[in-house]
Amino acid sequence: MKDKQVIEYPCQGETYNNPEYGVYLYGKYERSSVLYGQTKRVFLDSFPTLEEAKAAYPKAKWDGPGVCGHIPVEQAIAHIPDDTDY
């Protein structure tokens, strides 16, 4: 997956949910990560209006309101064993 910029509304993550337009960079976690191969979502910026977000990030994709790529932490790490036998 090639990295891409996406505008989402509302601006939502694990610890926040704001009525703003959030801009995120999507890609894949690198081989050195325990999340290797899974989708990586990085917050870039947020704006009060869609027009401001588009002006600041003209290459960002907008799919409409209500589209959010946030994945809860519990779901993202579900594949990691929880045993303590190191």
MODELLER restraints for C-alpha pairs under 7 A, 6 or more apart:
rsr = mdl.restraints
at = mdl.atoms
rsr.add(forms.Gaussian(group=physical.xy_distance, feature=features.Distance(at['CA:1:A'], at['CA:27:A']), mean=6.13, stdev=0.5))
rsr.add(forms.Gaussian(group=physical.xy_distance, feature=features.Distance(at['CA:1:A'], at['CA:28:A']), mean=6.66, stdev=0.5))
rsr.add(forms.Gaussian(group=physical.xy_distance, feature=features.Distance(at['CA:2:A'], at['CA:27:A']), mean=6.21, stdev=0.5))
rsr.add(forms.Gaussian(group=physical.xy_distance, feature=features.Distance(at['CA:3:A'], at['CA:25:A']), mean=6.58, stdev=0.5))
rsr.add(forms.Gaussian(group=physical.xy_distance, feature=features.Distance(at['CA:3:A'], at['CA:26:A']), mean=5.33, stdev=0.5))
rsr.add(forms.Gaussian(group=physical.xy_distance, feature=features.Distance(at['CA:3:A'], at['CA:27:A']), mean=4.43, stdev=0.5))
rsr.add(forms.Gaussian(group=physical.xy_distance, feature=features.Distance(at['CA:4:A'], at['CA:25:A']), mean=5.61, stdev=0.5))
rsr.add(forms.Gaussian(group=physical.xy_distance, feature=features.Distance(at['CA:4:A'], at['CA:26:A']), mean=5.28, stdev=0.5))
rsr.add(forms.Gaussian(group=physical.xy_distance, feature=features.Distance(at['CA:4:A'], at['CA:27:A']), mean=6.77, stdev=0.5))
rsr.add(forms.Gaussian(group=physical.xy_distance, feature=features.Distance(at['CA:5:A'], at['CA:23:A']), mean=6.78, stdev=0.5))
rsr.add(forms.Gaussian(group=physical.xy_distance, feature=features.Distance(at['CA:5:A'], at['CA:24:A']), mean=5.60, stdev=0.5))
rsr.add(forms.Gaussian(group=physical.xy_distance, feature=features.Distance(at['CA:5:A'], at['CA:25:A']), mean=4.54, stdev=0.5))
rsr.add(forms.Gaussian(group=physical.xy_distance, feature=features.Distance(at['CA:5:A'], at['CA:26:A']), mean=6.29, stdev=0.5))
rsr.add(forms.Gaussian(group=physical.xy_distance, feature=features.Distance(at['CA:5:A'], at['CA:59:A']), mean=6.81, stdev=0.5))
rsr.add(forms.Gaussian(group=physical.xy_distance, feature=features.Distance(at['CA:5:A'], at['CA:60:A']), mean=4.45, stdev=0.5))
rsr.add(forms.Gaussian(group=physical.xy_distance, feature=features.Distance(at['CA:5:A'], at['CA:61:A']), mean=6.26, stdev=0.5))
rsr.add(forms.Gaussian(group=physical.xy_distance, feature=features.Distance(at['CA:6:A'], at['CA:23:A']), mean=5.63, stdev=0.5))
rsr.add(forms.Gaussian(group=physical.xy_distance, feature=features.Distance(at['CA:6:A'], at['CA:24:A']), mean=5.30, stdev=0.5))
rsr.add(forms.Gaussian(group=physical.xy_distance, feature=features.Distance(at['CA:6:A'], at['CA:25:A']), mean=6.40, stdev=0.5))
rsr.add(forms.Gaussian(group=physical.xy_distance, feature=features.Distance(at['CA:6:A'], at['CA:60:A']), mean=4.80, stdev=0.5))
rsr.add(forms.Gaussian(group=physical.xy_distance, feature=features.Distance(at['CA:6:A'], at['CA:61:A']), mean=4.65, stdev=0.5))
rsr.add(forms.Gaussian(group=physical.xy_distance, feature=features.Distance(at['CA:6:A'], at['CA:62:A']), mean=6.17, stdev=0.5))
rsr.add(forms.Gaussian(group=physical.xy_distance, feature=features.Distance(at['CA:7:A'], at['CA:21:A']), mean=6.38, stdev=0.5))
rsr.add(forms.Gaussian(group=physical.xy_distance, feature=features.Distance(at['CA:7:A'], at['CA:22:A']), mean=5.58, stdev=0.5))
rsr.add(forms.Gaussian(group=physical.xy_distance, feature=features.Distance(at['CA:7:A'], at['CA:23:A']), mean=4.51, stdev=0.5))
rsr.add(forms.Gaussian(group=physical.xy_distance, feature=features.Distance(at['CA:7:A'], at['CA:24:A']), mean=6.46, stdev=0.5))
rsr.add(forms.Gaussian(group=physical.xy_distance, feature=features.Distance(at['CA:7:A'], at['CA:60:A']), mean=6.10, stdev=0.5))
rsr.add(forms.Gaussian(group=physical.xy_distance, feature=features.Distance(at['CA:7:A'], at['CA:61:A']), mean=5.94, stdev=0.5))
rsr.add(forms.Gaussian(group=physical.xy_distance, feature=features.Distance(at['CA:7:A'], at['CA:62:A']), mean=5.15, stdev=0.5))
rsr.add(forms.Gaussian(group=physical.xy_distance, feature=features.Distance(at['CA:8:A'], at['CA:21:A']), mean=5.64, stdev=0.5))
rsr.add(forms.Gaussian(group=physical.xy_distance, feature=features.Distance(at['CA:8:A'], at['CA:22:A']), mean=5.19, stdev=0.5))
rsr.add(forms.Gaussian(group=physical.xy_distance, feature=features.Distance(at['CA:8:A'], at['CA:23:A']), mean=6.35, stdev=0.5))
rsr.add(forms.Gaussian(group=physical.xy_distance, feature=features.Distance(at['CA:8:A'], at['CA:62:A']), mean=6.90, stdev=0.5))
rsr.add(forms.Gaussian(group=physical.xy_distance, feature=features.Distance(at['CA:8:A'], at['CA:65:A']), mean=6.85, stdev=0.5))
rsr.add(forms.Gaussian(group=physical.xy_distance, feature=features.Distance(at['CA:8:A'], at['CA:67:A']), mean=5.97, stdev=0.5))
rsr.add(forms.Gaussian(group=physical.xy_distance, feature=features.Distance(at['CA:8:A'], at['CA:68:A']), mean=5.78, stdev=0.5))
rsr.add(forms.Gaussian(group=physical.xy_distance, feature=features.Distance(at['CA:9:A'], at['CA:20:A']), mean=6.27, stdev=0.5))
rsr.add(forms.Gaussian(group=physical.xy_distance, feature=features.Distance(at['CA:9:A'], at['CA:21:A']), mean=4.91, stdev=0.5))
rsr.add(forms.Gaussian(group=physical.xy_distance, feature=features.Distance(at['CA:9:A'], at['CA:22:A']), mean=6.36, stdev=0.5))
rsr.add(forms.Gaussian(group=physical.xy_distance, feature=features.Distance(at['CA:9:A'], at['CA:65:A']), mean=5.08, stdev=0.5))
rsr.add(forms.Gaussian(group=physical.xy_distance, feature=features.Distance(at['CA:9:A'], at['CA:66:A']), mean=5.74, stdev=0.5))
rsr.add(forms.Gaussian(group=physical.xy_distance, feature=features.Distance(at['CA:9:A'], at['CA:67:A']), mean=6.50, stdev=0.5))
rsr.add(forms.Gaussian(group=physical.xy_distance, feature=features.Distance(at['CA:9:A'], at['CA:68:A']), mean=6.90, stdev=0.5))
rsr.add(forms.Gaussian(group=physical.xy_distance, feature=features.Distance(at['CA:10:A'], at['CA:17:A']), mean=6.74, stdev=0.5))
rsr.add(forms.Gaussian(group=physical.xy_distance, feature=features.Distance(at['CA:10:A'], at['CA:18:A']), mean=5.94, stdev=0.5))
rsr.add(forms.Gaussian(group=physical.xy_distance, feature=features.Distance(at['CA:10:A'], at['CA:19:A']), mean=5.10, stdev=0.5))
rsr.add(forms.Gaussian(group=physical.xy_distance, feature=features.Distance(at['CA:10:A'], at['CA:20:A']), mean=5.57, stdev=0.5))
rsr.add(forms.Gaussian(group=physical.xy_distance, feature=features.Distance(at['CA:10:A'], at['CA:21:A']), mean=5.96, stdev=0.5))
rsr.add(forms.Gaussian(group=physical.xy_distance, feature=features.Distance(at['CA:10:A'], at['CA:22:A']), mean=6.97, stdev=0.5))
rsr.add(forms.Gaussian(group=physical.xy_distance, feature=features.Distance(at['CA:10:A'], at['CA:66:A']), mean=6.58, stdev=0.5))
rsr.add(forms.Gaussian(group=physical.xy_distance, feature=features.Distance(at['CA:11:A'], at['CA:17:A']), mean=5.76, stdev=0.5))
rsr.add(forms.Gaussian(group=physical.xy_distance, feature=features.Distance(at['CA:11:A'], at['CA:18:A']), mean=5.14, stdev=0.5))
rsr.add(forms.Gaussian(group=physical.xy_distance, feature=features.Distance(at['CA:11:A'], at['CA:19:A']), mean=6.33, stdev=0.5))
rsr.add(forms.Gaussian(group=physical.xy_distance, feature=features.Distance(at['CA:11:A'], at['CA:20:A']), mean=5.45, stdev=0.5))
rsr.add(forms.Gaussian(group=physical.xy_distance, feature=features.Distance(at['CA:11:A'], at['CA:21:A']), mean=5.54, stdev=0.5))
rsr.add(forms.Gaussian(group=physical.xy_distance, feature=features.Distance(at['CA:11:A'], at['CA:22:A']), mean=4.54, stdev=0.5))
rsr.add(forms.Gaussian(group=physical.xy_distance, feature=features.Distance(at['CA:12:A'], at['CA:18:A']), mean=6.31, stdev=0.5))
rsr.add(forms.Gaussian(group=physical.xy_distance, feature=features.Distance(at['CA:12:A'], at['CA:70:A']), mean=6.66, stdev=0.5))
rsr.add(forms.Gaussian(group=physical.xy_distance, feature=features.Distance(at['CA:13:A'], at['CA:70:A']), mean=5.64, stdev=0.5))
rsr.add(forms.Gaussian(group=physical.xy_distance, feature=features.Distance(at['CA:14:A'], at['CA:72:A']), mean=6.32, stdev=0.5))
rsr.add(forms.Gaussian(group=physical.xy_distance, feature=features.Distance(at['CA:20:A'], at['CA:46:A']), mean=6.27, stdev=0.5))
rsr.add(forms.Gaussian(group=physical.xy_distance, feature=features.Distance(at['CA:20:A'], at['CA:47:A']), mean=5.66, stdev=0.5))
rsr.add(forms.Gaussian(group=physical.xy_distance, feature=features.Distance(at['CA:20:A'], at['CA:48:A']), mean=5.01, stdev=0.5))
rsr.add(forms.Gaussian(group=physical.xy_distance, feature=features.Distance(at['CA:20:A'], at['CA:49:A']), mean=6.94, stdev=0.5))
rsr.add(forms.Gaussian(group=physical.xy_distance, feature=features.Distance(at['CA:21:A'], at['CA:46:A']), mean=5.38, stdev=0.5))
rsr.add(forms.Gaussian(group=physical.xy_distance, feature=features.Distance(at['CA:21:A'], at['CA:47:A']), mean=5.17, stdev=0.5))
rsr.add(forms.Gaussian(group=physical.xy_distance, feature=features.Distance(at['CA:21:A'], at['CA:48:A']), mean=6.22, stdev=0.5))
rsr.add(forms.Gaussian(group=physical.xy_distance, feature=features.Distance(at['CA:21:A'], at['CA:49:A']), mean=6.39, stdev=0.5))
rsr.add(forms.Gaussian(group=physical.xy_distance, feature=features.Distance(at['CA:21:A'], at['CA:50:A']), mean=6.12, stdev=0.5))
rsr.add(forms.Gaussian(group=physical.xy_distance, feature=features.Distance(at['CA:21:A'], at['CA:53:A']), mean=6.69, stdev=0.5))
rsr.add(forms.Gaussian(group=physical.xy_distance, feature=features.Distance(at['CA:22:A'], at['CA:45:A']), mean=5.92, stdev=0.5))
rsr.add(forms.Gaussian(group=physical.xy_distance, feature=features.Distance(at['CA:22:A'], at['CA:46:A']), mean=4.25, stdev=0.5))
rsr.add(forms.Gaussian(group=physical.xy_distance, feature=features.Distance(at['CA:22:A'], at['CA:47:A']), mean=6.56, stdev=0.5))
rsr.add(forms.Gaussian(group=physical.xy_distance, feature=features.Distance(at['CA:23:A'], at['CA:43:A']), mean=6.27, stdev=0.5))
rsr.add(forms.Gaussian(group=physical.xy_distance, feature=features.Distance(at['CA:23:A'], at['CA:44:A']), mean=5.44, stdev=0.5))
rsr.add(forms.Gaussian(group=physical.xy_distance, feature=features.Distance(at['CA:23:A'], at['CA:45:A']), mean=5.31, stdev=0.5))
rsr.add(forms.Gaussian(group=physical.xy_distance, feature=features.Distance(at['CA:23:A'], at['CA:46:A']), mean=5.94, stdev=0.5))
rsr.add(forms.Gaussian(group=physical.xy_distance, feature=features.Distance(at['CA:24:A'], at['CA:41:A']), mean=6.29, stdev=0.5))
rsr.add(forms.Gaussian(group=physical.xy_distance, feature=features.Distance(at['CA:24:A'], at['CA:42:A']), mean=5.31, stdev=0.5))
rsr.add(forms.Gaussian(group=physical.xy_distance, feature=features.Distance(at['CA:24:A'], at['CA:43:A']), mean=4.56, stdev=0.5))
rsr.add(forms.Gaussian(group=physical.xy_distance, feature=features.Distance(at['CA:24:A'], at['CA:44:A']), mean=5.27, stdev=0.5))
rsr.add(forms.Gaussian(group=physical.xy_distance, feature=features.Distance(at['CA:25:A'], at['CA:41:A']), mean=5.69, stdev=0.5))
rsr.add(forms.Gaussian(group=physical.xy_distance, feature=features.Distance(at['CA:25:A'], at['CA:42:A']), mean=5.05, stdev=0.5))
rsr.add(forms.Gaussian(group=physical.xy_distance, feature=features.Distance(at['CA:25:A'], at['CA:43:A']), mean=6.55, stdev=0.5))
rsr.add(forms.Gaussian(group=physical.xy_distance, feature=features.Distance(at['CA:25:A'], at['CA:44:A']), mean=6.78, stdev=0.5))
rsr.add(forms.Gaussian(group=physical.xy_distance, feature=features.Distance(at['CA:26:A'], at['CA:39:A']), mean=6.86, stdev=0.5))
rsr.add(forms.Gaussian(group=physical.xy_distance, feature=features.Distance(at['CA:26:A'], at['CA:40:A']), mean=5.54, stdev=0.5))
rsr.add(forms.Gaussian(group=physical.xy_distance, feature=features.Distance(at['CA:26:A'], at['CA:41:A']), mean=4.70, stdev=0.5))
rsr.add(forms.Gaussian(group=physical.xy_distance, feature=features.Distance(at['CA:26:A'], at['CA:42:A']), mean=6.52, stdev=0.5))
rsr.add(forms.Gaussian(group=physical.xy_distance, feature=features.Distance(at['CA:27:A'], at['CA:39:A']), mean=5.80, stdev=0.5))
rsr.add(forms.Gaussian(group=physical.xy_distance, feature=features.Distance(at['CA:27:A'], at['CA:40:A']), mean=5.04, stdev=0.5))
rsr.add(forms.Gaussian(group=physical.xy_distance, feature=features.Distance(at['CA:27:A'], at['CA:41:A']), mean=6.69, stdev=0.5))
rsr.add(forms.Gaussian(group=physical.xy_distance, feature=features.Distance(at['CA:28:A'], at['CA:37:A']), mean=5.54, stdev=0.5))
rsr.add(forms.Gaussian(group=physical.xy_distance, feature=features.Distance(at['CA:28:A'], at['CA:38:A']), mean=5.57, stdev=0.5))
rsr.add(forms.Gaussian(group=physical.xy_distance, feature=features.Distance(at['CA:28:A'], at['CA:39:A']), mean=4.65, stdev=0.5))
rsr.add(forms.Gaussian(group=physical.xy_distance, feature=features.Distance(at['CA:28:A'], at['CA:40:A']), mean=4.93, stdev=0.5))
rsr.add(forms.Gaussian(group=physical.xy_distance, feature=features.Distance(at['CA:29:A'], at['CA:35:A']), mean=6.00, stdev=0.5))
rsr.add(forms.Gaussian(group=physical.xy_distance, feature=features.Distance(at['CA:29:A'], at['CA:36:A']), mean=4.80, stdev=0.5))
rsr.add(forms.Gaussian(group=physical.xy_distance, feature=features.Distance(at['CA:29:A'], at['CA:37:A']), mean=5.39, stdev=0.5))
rsr.add(forms.Gaussian(group=physical.xy_distance, feature=features.Distance(at['CA:29:A'], at['CA:38:A']), mean=5.79, stdev=0.5))
rsr.add(forms.Gaussian(group=physical.xy_distance, feature=features.Distance(at['CA:29:A'], at['CA:39:A']), mean=6.41, stdev=0.5))
rsr.add(forms.Gaussian(group=physical.xy_distance, feature=features.Distance(at['CA:29:A'], at['CA:40:A']), mean=5.56, stdev=0.5))
rsr.add(forms.Gaussian(group=physical.xy_distance, feature=features.Distance(at['CA:30:A'], at['CA:36:A']), mean=5.37, stdev=0.5))
rsr.add(forms.Gaussian(group=physical.xy_distance, feature=features.Distance(at['CA:30:A'], at['CA:37:A']), mean=6.76, stdev=0.5))
rsr.add(forms.Gaussian(group=physical.xy_distance, feature=features.Distance(at['CA:47:A'], at['CA:53:A']), mean=5.68, stdev=0.5))
rsr.add(forms.Gaussian(group=physical.xy_distance, feature=features.Distance(at['CA:54:A'], at['CA:60:A']), mean=6.92, stdev=0.5))
